[in-house]
Amino acid sequence: MRILVDADGCPVVDSTIALARAHQIECLLLCDTSHVFEKDGARTLTFSKGADSVDFALVNLLQPGDIVVTQDYGLAAMCLARNAVVLNQDGMEYTADNINALLLQRHTARKIRNGGGRLKGPPKRKPEQNDAFRAKLEELLSR
């Protein structure tokens, strides 16, 4: 088991690395060339900028049972198809039971935006979201 993080814009990178280190599990941070960074305790893999280049690279690296951290519903769906455990940065686990509804939400929002509509962005991140993420990742690592 490894943890792969879709690290572009991910607010829980440091928490993920700390838990991976505590459980002695390899942690891979995947990003594109516009978000290159290095973190102690994780290996960073950098890919060219381009539509979904990091997403496809992550899916190709996956092994069954790996844990993936992402906020991207499309990437989550591809990872679930490869038998990964997928978690978002708020501690919600993506599953076969919830991914279709989330993908439909994303599709509907895109249609509204393409039609000239505007949608409200996500609220400011709260410490409780970080706590929920850490608790869920700890649960997954302790299984």
Secondary structure, DSSP 8 states (H G I E B T S, - for coil): -EEEEE-TT-TTHHHHHHHHHHTT-EEEEEEEGGG----TTSEEEEE-SSTTHHHHHHHHH--TT-EEE-S-HHHHHHHHHTT-EEE-TTS-EE-TTTHHHHHHHHHHHHHHHHTT----------HHHHHHHHHHHHHHHH-
